[in-house]
């Protein structure tokens, strides 16, 4: 795959595997190419209409994440409330924020 990317002359590689798989994948392979790797998560599903976007008022108020959580609680609860909380804790710890 790396050989094909390099031979293609691609400037960008879009990865839509979902977190954290796509970030791990990008981290392991991106340095072996000249392309910029962009992790887009479920963006292609939304753009293609497979998954509907939140109502406009929710988008306008930064609540699209809440809409997604309400639609897929089993899949997103852990990510939003466990994993993201751990991430913030490590971030604040690293930056010395108390």
KOLLUMTI-581227 format. One record per residue: residue number from 1; x, y, z of N, C-alpha, C in turn. Coordinates in Angstrom, 2 decimals, decimal comma, always signed. Example, Ala and Ser with C-alpha at 12.3 -4.5 7.8 and 13.67 -1.06 7.14 Angstrom:
<atoms>
{resi=1	n.c1=+13,19	n.c2=-5,69	n.c3=+7,80	ca.c1=+12,30	ca.c2=-4,50	ca.c3=+7,80	c.c1=+13,20	c.c2=-3,30	c.c3=+7,80}
{resi=2	n.c1=+12,85	n.c2=-2,25	n.c3=+7,08	ca.c1=+13,67	ca.c2=-1,06	ca.c3=+7,14	c.c1=+12,90	c.c2=+0,03	c.c3=+7,87}
</atoms>
This chain:
<atoms>
{resi=1	n.c1=+0,83	n.c2=-1,18	n.c3=+0,00	ca.c1=+0,00	ca.c2=+0,00	ca.c3=+0,00	c.c1=+0,88	c.c2=+1,26	c.c3=+0,00}
{resi=2	n.c1=+1,91	n.c2=+1,28	n.c3=+0,82	ca.c1=+2,80	ca.c2=+2,44	ca.c3=+0,87	c.c1=+3,44	c.c2=+2,67	c.c3=-0,50}
{resi=3	n.c1=+3,86	n.c2=+1,60	n.c3=-1,13	ca.c1=+4,47	ca.c2=+1,71	ca.c3=-2,46	c.c1=+3,48	c.c2=+2,34	c.c3=-3,44}
{resi=4	n.c1=+2,23	n.c2=+1,89	n.c3=-3,41	ca.c1=+1,22	ca.c2=+2,42	ca.c3=-4,32	c.c1=+0,95	c.c2=+3,90	c.c3=-4,06}
{resi=5	n.c1=+0,92	n.c2=+4,28	n.c3=-2,80	ca.c1=+0,70	ca.c2=+5,69	ca.c3=-2,46	c.c1=+1,85	c.c2=+6,53	c.c3=-2,99}
{resi=6	n.c1=+3,07	n.c2=+6,08	n.c3=-2,74	ca.c1=+4,23	ca.c2=+6,84	ca.c3=-3,21	c.c1=+4,29	c.c2=+6,90	c.c3=-4,73}
{resi=7	n.c1=+4,00	n.c2=+5,79	n.c3=-5,39	ca.c1=+4,03	ca.c2=+5,77	ca.c3=-6,86	c.c1=+2,92	c.c2=+6,62	c.c3=-7,47}
{resi=8	n.c1=+1,83	n.c2=+6,77	n.c3=-6,76	ca.c1=+0,70	ca.c2=+7,55	ca.c3=-7,29	c.c1=+0,98	c.c2=+9,05	c.c3=-7,30}
{resi=9	n.c1=+1,91	n.c2=+9,46	n.c3=-6,46	ca.c1=+2,19	ca.c2=+10,89	ca.c3=-6,34	c.c1=+1,13	c.c2=+11,64	c.c3=-5,55}
{resi=10	n.c1=+0,35	n.c2=+10,91	n.c3=-4,77	ca.c1=-0,72	ca.c2=+11,53	ca.c3=-3,98	c.c1=-0,16	c.c2=+12,58	c.c3=-3,03}
{resi=11	n.c1=-0,85	n.c2=+13,70	n.c3=-2,96	ca.c1=-0,48	ca.c2=+14,75	ca.c3=-2,01	c.c1=-1,16	c.c2=+14,54	c.c3=-0,66}
{resi=12	n.c1=-2,34	n.c2=+13,90	n.c3=-0,70	ca.c1=-3,12	ca.c2=+13,67	ca.c3=+0,51	c.c1=-3,60	c.c2=+12,23	c.c3=+0,55}
{resi=13	n.c1=-3,66	n.c2=+11,67	n.c3=+1,77	ca.c1=-4,26	ca.c2=+10,36	ca.c3=+2,00	c.c1=-5,32	c.c2=+10,56	c.c3=+3,06}
{resi=14	n.c1=-6,55	n.c2=+10,24	n.c3=+2,71	ca.c1=-7,69	ca.c2=+10,40	ca.c3=+3,63	c.c1=-7,95	c.c2=+9,05	c.c3=+4,30}
{resi=15	n.c1=-7,96	n.c2=+9,02	n.c3=+5,63	ca.c1=-8,16	ca.c2=+7,79	ca.c3=+6,38	c.c1=-9,47	c.c2=+7,90	c.c3=+7,15}
{resi=16	n.c1=-10,36	n.c2=+6,94	n.c3=+6,93	ca.c1=-11,68	ca.c2=+6,96	ca.c3=+7,58	c.c1=-11,91	c.c2=+5,64	c.c3=+8,30}
{resi=17	n.c1=-11,10	n.c2=+5,37	n.c3=+9,31	ca.c1=-11,23	ca.c2=+4,13	ca.c3=+10,07	c.c1=-11,90	c.c2=+4,32	c.c3=+11,41}
{resi=18	n.c1=-12,07	n.c2=+5,55	n.c3=+11,84	ca.c1=-12,62	ca.c2=+5,82	ca.c3=+13,16	c.c1=-11,51	c.c2=+5,85	c.c3=+14,21}
{resi=19	n.c1=-11,76	n.c2=+6,60	n.c3=+15,26	ca.c1=-10,78	ca.c2=+6,74	ca.c3=+16,34	c.c1=-10,82	c.c2=+5,49	c.c3=+17,23}
{resi=20	n.c1=-9,71	n.c2=+5,06	n.c3=+17,74	ca.c1=-8,36	ca.c2=+5,57	ca.c3=+17,53	c.c1=-7,60	c.c2=+4,84	c.c3=+16,42}
{resi=21	n.c1=-8,28	n.c2=+3,91	n.c3=+15,74	ca.c1=-7,58	ca.c2=+3,12	ca.c3=+14,70	c.c1=-6,94	c.c2=+4,00	c.c3=+13,65}
{resi=22	n.c1=-7,65	n.c2=+5,01	n.c3=+13,17	ca.c1=-7,11	ca.c2=+5,83	ca.c3=+12,09	c.c1=-5,88	c.c2=+6,62	c.c3=+12,55}
{resi=23	n.c1=-5,88	n.c2=+7,08	n.c3=+13,78	ca.c1=-4,72	ca.c2=+7,82	ca.c3=+14,29	c.c1=-3,51	c.c2=+6,90	c.c3=+14,43}
{resi=24	n.c1=-3,73	n.c2=+5,70	n.c3=+14,92	ca.c1=-2,64	ca.c2=+4,73	ca.c3=+15,04	c.c1=-2,10	c.c2=+4,38	c.c3=+13,66}
{resi=25	n.c1=-2,99	n.c2=+4,13	n.c3=+12,74	ca.c1=-2,62	ca.c2=+3,80	ca.c3=+11,36	c.c1=-1,79	c.c2=+4,93	c.c3=+10,74}
{resi=26	n.c1=-2,27	n.c2=+6,15	n.c3=+10,86	ca.c1=-1,55	ca.c2=+7,31	ca.c3=+10,31	c.c1=-0,18	c.c2=+7,46	c.c3=+10,96}
{resi=27	n.c1=-0,13	n.c2=+7,31	n.c3=+12,26	ca.c1=+1,12	ca.c2=+7,47	ca.c3=+12,99	c.c1=+2,17	c.c2=+6,46	c.c3=+12,53}
{resi=28	n.c1=+1,75	n.c2=+5,24	n.c3=+12,24	ca.c1=+2,69	ca.c2=+4,20	ca.c3=+11,83	c.c1=+3,14	c.c2=+4,34	c.c3=+10,39}
{resi=29	n.c1=+2,29	n.c2=+4,84	n.c3=+9,52	ca.c1=+2,60	ca.c2=+4,81	ca.c3=+8,09	c.c1=+2,90	c.c2=+6,15	c.c3=+7,45}
{resi=30	n.c1=+2,45	n.c2=+7,23	n.c3=+8,02	ca.c1=+2,57	ca.c2=+8,54	ca.c3=+7,36	c.c1=+4,01	c.c2=+8,93	c.c3=+7,06}
{resi=31	n.c1=+4,92	n.c2=+8,62	n.c3=+7,95	ca.c1=+6,31	ca.c2=+9,04	ca.c3=+7,74	c.c1=+6,98	c.c2=+8,29	c.c3=+6,59}
{resi=32	n.c1=+6,34	n.c2=+7,25	n.c3=+6,10	ca.c1=+6,91	ca.c2=+6,47	ca.c3=+4,99	c.c1=+6,42	c.c2=+6,96	c.c3=+3,63}
{resi=33	n.c1=+5,68	n.c2=+8,05	n.c3=+3,63	ca.c1=+5,19	ca.c2=+8,62	ca.c3=+2,37	c.c1=+5,50	c.c2=+10,12	c.c3=+2,34}
{resi=34	n.c1=+5,31	n.c2=+10,71	n.c3=+1,18	ca.c1=+5,47	ca.c2=+12,16	ca.c3=+1,05	c.c1=+4,13	c.c2=+12,87	c.c3=+1,16}
{resi=35	n.c1=+3,08	n.c2=+12,12	n.c3=+1,36	ca.c1=+1,73	ca.c2=+12,69	ca.c3=+1,41	c.c1=+1,38	c.c2=+13,19	c.c3=+2,81}
{resi=36	n.c1=+0,42	n.c2=+14,07	n.c3=+2,86	ca.c1=-0,16	ca.c2=+14,51	ca.c3=+4,13	c.c1=-1,32	c.c2=+13,56	c.c3=+4,43}
{resi=37	n.c1=-1,32	n.c2=+12,97	n.c3=+5,60	ca.c1=-2,37	ca.c2=+12,03	ca.c3=+6,00	c.c1=-3,40	c.c2=+12,77	c.c3=+6,85}
{resi=38	n.c1=-4,67	n.c2=+12,56	n.c3=+6,52	ca.c1=-5,75	ca.c2=+13,25	ca.c3=+7,22	c.c1=-6,76	c.c2=+12,22	c.c3=+7,71}
{resi=39	n.c1=-6,93	n.c2=+12,16	n.c3=+9,03	ca.c1=-7,90	ca.c2=+11,25	ca.c3=+9,64	c.c1=-9,25	c.c2=+11,95	c.c3=+9,67}
{resi=40	n.c1=-10,22	n.c2=+11,39	n.c3=+8,96	ca.c1=-11,52	ca.c2=+12,05	ca.c3=+8,81	c.c1=-12,66	c.c2=+11,33	c.c3=+9,52}
{resi=41	n.c1=-12,36	n.c2=+10,23	n.c3=+10,20	ca.c1=-13,39	ca.c2=+9,53	ca.c3=+10,95	c.c1=-14,58	c.c2=+9,15	c.c3=+10,08}
{resi=42	n.c1=-15,77	n.c2=+9,50	n.c3=+10,52	ca.c1=-16,99	ca.c2=+9,17	ca.c3=+9,80	c.c1=-17,44	c.c2=+10,23	c.c3=+8,82}
{resi=43	n.c1=-16,56	n.c2=+11,13	n.c3=+8,46	ca.c1=-16,96	ca.c2=+12,24	ca.c3=+7,57	c.c1=-17,53	c.c2=+11,76	c.c3=+6,25}
{resi=44	n.c1=-16,96	n.c2=+10,71	n.c3=+5,68	ca.c1=-17,46	ca.c2=+10,22	ca.c3=+4,39	c.c1=-18,88	c.c2=+9,69	c.c3=+4,52}
{resi=45	n.c1=-19,20	n.c2=+9,07	n.c3=+5,65	ca.c1=-20,57	ca.c2=+8,57	ca.c3=+5,86	c.c1=-21,56	c.c2=+9,73	c.c3=+5,94}
{resi=46	n.c1=-21,15	n.c2=+10,82	n.c3=+6,54	ca.c1=-22,03	ca.c2=+11,99	ca.c3=+6,65	c.c1=-22,16	c.c2=+12,68	c.c3=+5,30}
{resi=47	n.c1=-21,04	n.c2=+12,90	n.c3=+4,63	ca.c1=-21,06	ca.c2=+13,59	ca.c3=+3,33	c.c1=-21,87	c.c2=+12,81	c.c3=+2,30}
{resi=48	n.c1=-21,77	n.c2=+11,48	n.c3=+2,34	ca.c1=-22,49	ca.c2=+10,65	ca.c3=+1,37	c.c1=-23,96	c.c2=+10,47	c.c3=+1,71}
{resi=49	n.c1=-24,37	n.c2=+10,89	n.c3=+2,92	ca.c1=-25,76	ca.c2=+10,77	ca.c3=+3,32	c.c1=-26,11	c.c2=+9,47	c.c3=+4,00}
{resi=50	n.c1=-25,11	n.c2=+8,61	n.c3=+4,23	ca.c1=-25,36	ca.c2=+7,34	ca.c3=+4,93	c.c1=-25,80	c.c2=+7,63	c.c3=+6,37}
{resi=51	n.c1=-25,16	n.c2=+8,59	n.c3=+6,99	ca.c1=-25,52	ca.c2=+9,02	ca.c3=+8,35	c.c1=-25,99	c.c2=+10,47	c.c3=+8,26}
{resi=52	n.c1=-27,19	n.c2=+10,77	n.c3=+8,76	ca.c1=-27,70	ca.c2=+12,15	ca.c3=+8,66	c.c1=-26,97	c.c2=+13,09	c.c3=+9,62}
{resi=53	n.c1=-26,85	n.c2=+14,33	n.c3=+9,24	ca.c1=-26,29	ca.c2=+15,35	ca.c3=+10,12	c.c1=-27,34	c.c2=+15,78	c.c3=+11,13}
{resi=54	n.c1=-26,86	n.c2=+16,39	n.c3=+12,17	ca.c1=-27,75	ca.c2=+16,93	ca.c3=+13,19	c.c1=-28,55	c.c2=+18,08	c.c3=+12,58}
{resi=55	n.c1=-29,70	n.c2=+18,40	n.c3=+13,19	ca.c1=-30,46	ca.c2=+19,57	ca.c3=+12,72	c.c1=-29,58	c.c2=+20,82	c.c3=+12,75}
{resi=56	n.c1=-29,89	n.c2=+21,76	n.c3=+11,89	ca.c1=-29,06	ca.c2=+22,96	ca.c3=+11,75	c.c1=-28,87	c.c2=+23,70	c.c3=+13,06}
{resi=57	n.c1=-29,93	n.c2=+23,79	n.c3=+13,87	ca.c1=-29,79	ca.c2=+24,52	ca.c3=+15,13	c.c1=-28,77	c.c2=+23,86	c.c3=+16,05}
{resi=58	n.c1=-28,67	n.c2=+22,52	n.c3=+16,01	ca.c1=-27,68	ca.c2=+21,83	ca.c3=+16,83	c.c1=-26,28	c.c2=+22,08	c.c3=+16,28}
{resi=59	n.c1=-26,15	n.c2=+22,08	n.c3=+14,96	ca.c1=-24,86	ca.c2=+22,40	ca.c3=+14,35	c.c1=-24,43	c.c2=+23,81	c.c3=+14,74}
{resi=60	n.c1=-25,36	n.c2=+24,74	n.c3=+14,68	ca.c1=-25,06	ca.c2=+26,15	ca.c3=+14,98	c.c1=-24,60	c.c2=+26,36	c.c3=+16,42}
{resi=61	n.c1=-25,02	n.c2=+25,48	n.c3=+17,32	ca.c1=-24,71	ca.c2=+25,63	ca.c3=+18,74	c.c1=-23,67	c.c2=+24,62	c.c3=+19,23}
{resi=62	n.c1=-22,97	n.c2=+23,97	n.c3=+18,31	ca.c1=-21,91	ca.c2=+23,04	ca.c3=+18,70	c.c1=-22,40	c.c2=+21,77	c.c3=+19,36}
{resi=63	n.c1=-23,63	n.c2=+21,36	n.c3=+19,04	ca.c1=-24,23	ca.c2=+20,19	ca.c3=+19,68	c.c1=-24,34	c.c2=+18,97	c.c3=+18,76}
{resi=64	n.c1=-23,63	n.c2=+18,98	n.c3=+17,68	ca.c1=-23,70	ca.c2=+17,84	ca.c3=+16,77	c.c1=-23,21	c.c2=+16,56	c.c3=+17,46}
{resi=65	n.c1=-22,24	n.c2=+16,69	n.c3=+18,34	ca.c1=-21,75	ca.c2=+15,54	ca.c3=+19,09	c.c1=-22,87	c.c2=+14,92	c.c3=+19,93}
{resi=66	n.c1=-23,73	n.c2=+15,78	n.c3=+20,51	ca.c1=-24,83	ca.c2=+15,29	ca.c3=+21,35	c.c1=-25,86	c.c2=+14,55	c.c3=+20,50}
{resi=67	n.c1=-26,12	n.c2=+15,06	n.c3=+19,31	ca.c1=-27,04	ca.c2=+14,41	ca.c3=+18,38	c.c1=-26,52	c.c2=+13,02	c.c3=+18,03}
{resi=68	n.c1=-25,22	n.c2=+12,94	n.c3=+17,73	ca.c1=-24,62	ca.c2=+11,65	ca.c3=+17,39	c.c1=-24,70	c.c2=+10,69	c.c3=+18,57}
{resi=69	n.c1=-24,45	n.c2=+11,19	n.c3=+19,78	ca.c1=-24,53	ca.c2=+10,37	ca.c3=+20,98	c.c1=-25,94	c.c2=+9,84	c.c3=+21,18}
{resi=70	n.c1=-26,94	n.c2=+10,68	n.c3=+20,97	ca.c1=-28,34	ca.c2=+10,26	ca.c3=+21,11	c.c1=-28,70	c.c2=+9,20	c.c3=+20,07}
{resi=71	n.c1=-28,13	n.c2=+9,30	n.c3=+18,87	ca.c1=-28,42	ca.c2=+8,34	ca.c3=+17,80	c.c1=-27,69	c.c2=+7,01	c.c3=+17,99}
{resi=72	n.c1=-26,48	n.c2=+7,06	n.c3=+18,56	ca.c1=-25,66	ca.c2=+5,85	ca.c3=+18,70	c.c1=-25,02	c.c2=+5,78	c.c3=+20,09}
{resi=73	n.c1=-25,82	n.c2=+5,70	n.c3=+21,15	ca.c1=-25,24	ca.c2=+5,72	ca.c3=+22,49	c.c1=-24,32	c.c2=+4,52	c.c3=+22,78}
{resi=74	n.c1=-24,68	n.c2=+3,36	n.c3=+22,28	ca.c1=-23,85	ca.c2=+2,18	ca.c3=+22,54	c.c1=-22,46	c.c2=+2,29	c.c3=+21,96}
{resi=75	n.c1=-22,35	n.c2=+2,93	n.c3=+20,83	ca.c1=-21,06	ca.c2=+3,05	ca.c3=+20,15	c.c1=-20,26	c.c2=+4,25	c.c3=+20,66}
{resi=76	n.c1=-20,93	n.c2=+5,32	n.c3=+21,03	ca.c1=-20,22	ca.c2=+6,57	ca.c3=+21,31	c.c1=-20,07	c.c2=+6,92	c.c3=+22,79}
{resi=77	n.c1=-20,84	n.c2=+6,29	n.c3=+23,68	ca.c1=-20,77	ca.c2=+6,66	ca.c3=+25,10	c.c1=-19,36	c.c2=+6,54	c.c3=+25,64}
{resi=78	n.c1=-18,73	n.c2=+5,39	n.c3=+25,43	ca.c1=-17,38	ca.c2=+5,18	ca.c3=+25,95	c.c1=-16,41	c.c2=+6,20	c.c3=+25,37}
{resi=79	n.c1=-16,51	n.c2=+6,45	n.c3=+24,08	ca.c1=-15,60	ca.c2=+7,40	ca.c3=+23,44	c.c1=-15,74	c.c2=+8,79	c.c3=+24,04}
{resi=80	n.c1=-16,97	n.c2=+9,25	n.c3=+24,17	ca.c1=-17,19	ca.c2=+10,62	ca.c3=+24,63	c.c1=-16,93	c.c2=+10,81	c.c3=+26,12}
{resi=81	n.c1=-17,34	n.c2=+9,85	n.c3=+26,94	ca.c1=-17,29	ca.c2=+10,07	ca.c3=+28,38	c.c1=-16,17	c.c2=+9,36	c.c3=+29,11}
{resi=82	n.c1=-15,57	n.c2=+8,35	n.c3=+28,51	ca.c1=-14,45	ca.c2=+7,67	ca.c3=+29,15	c.c1=-13,14	c.c2=+8,05	c.c3=+28,47}
{resi=83	n.c1=-13,04	n.c2=+7,76	n.c3=+27,19	ca.c1=-11,80	ca.c2=+8,02	ca.c3=+26,47	c.c1=-11,47	c.c2=+9,51	c.c3=+26,41}
{resi=84	n.c1=-12,44	n.c2=+10,34	n.c3=+26,07	ca.c1=-12,17	ca.c2=+11,78	ca.c3=+25,98	c.c1=-11,82	c.c2=+12,37	c.c3=+27,35}
{resi=85	n.c1=-12,43	n.c2=+11,85	n.c3=+28,41	ca.c1=-12,12	ca.c2=+12,32	ca.c3=+29,75	c.c1=-10,68	c.c2=+11,97	c.c3=+30,11}
{resi=86	n.c1=-10,26	n.c2=+10,75	n.c3=+29,77	ca.c1=-8,87	ca.c2=+10,37	ca.c3=+30,02	c.c1=-7,91	c.c2=+11,26	c.c3=+29,23}
{resi=87	n.c1=-8,26	n.c2=+11,51	n.c3=+27,98	ca.c1=-7,42	ca.c2=+12,37	ca.c3=+27,14	c.c1=-7,24	c.c2=+13,73	c.c3=+27,79}
{resi=88	n.c1=-8,34	n.c2=+14,34	n.c3=+28,23	ca.c1=-8,27	ca.c2=+15,66	ca.c3=+28,85	c.c1=-7,43	c.c2=+15,63	c.c3=+30,13}
{resi=89	n.c1=-7,57	n.c2=+14,57	n.c3=+30,92	ca.c1=-6,79	ca.c2=+14,43	ca.c3=+32,15	c.c1=-5,31	c.c2=+14,40	c.c3=+31,82}
{resi=90	n.c1=-4,91	n.c2=+13,58	n.c3=+30,84	ca.c1=-3,50	ca.c2=+13,51	ca.c3=+30,45	c.c1=-3,02	c.c2=+14,83	c.c3=+29,86}
{resi=91	n.c1=-3,85	n.c2=+15,49	n.c3=+29,09	ca.c1=-3,49	ca.c2=+16,77	ca.c3=+28,51	c.c1=-3,22	c.c2=+17,81	c.c3=+29,61}
{resi=92	n.c1=-4,14	n.c2=+17,92	n.c3=+30,56	ca.c1=-3,96	ca.c2=+18,88	ca.c3=+31,64	c.c1=-2,76	c.c2=+18,52	c.c3=+32,51}
{resi=93	n.c1=-2,56	n.c2=+17,23	n.c3=+32,74	ca.c1=-1,40	ca.c2=+16,78	ca.c3=+33,51	c.c1=-0,11	c.c2=+17,17	c.c3=+32,80}
{resi=94	n.c1=-0,06	n.c2=+16,97	n.c3=+31,50	ca.c1=+1,12	ca.c2=+17,31	ca.c3=+30,70	c.c1=+1,40	c.c2=+18,81	c.c3=+30,72}
{resi=95	n.c1=+0,35	n.c2=+19,61	n.c3=+30,67	ca.c1=+0,50	ca.c2=+21,06	ca.c3=+30,62	c.c1=+0,62	c.c2=+21,69	c.c3=+32,01}
{resi=96	n.c1=+0,49	n.c2=+20,89	n.c3=+33,05	ca.c1=+0,61	ca.c2=+21,41	ca.c3=+34,41	c.c1=-0,61	c.c2=+22,16	c.c3=+34,89}
{resi=97	n.c1=-1,76	n.c2=+21,93	n.c3=+34,28	ca.c1=-3,00	ca.c2=+22,60	ca.c3=+34,69	c.c1=-3,59	c.c2=+21,85	c.c3=+35,87}
{resi=98	n.c1=-4,00	n.c2=+22,60	n.c3=+36,89	ca.c1=-4,59	ca.c2=+21,95	ca.c3=+38,07	c.c1=-6,03	c.c2=+22,31	c.c3=+38,20}
</atoms>
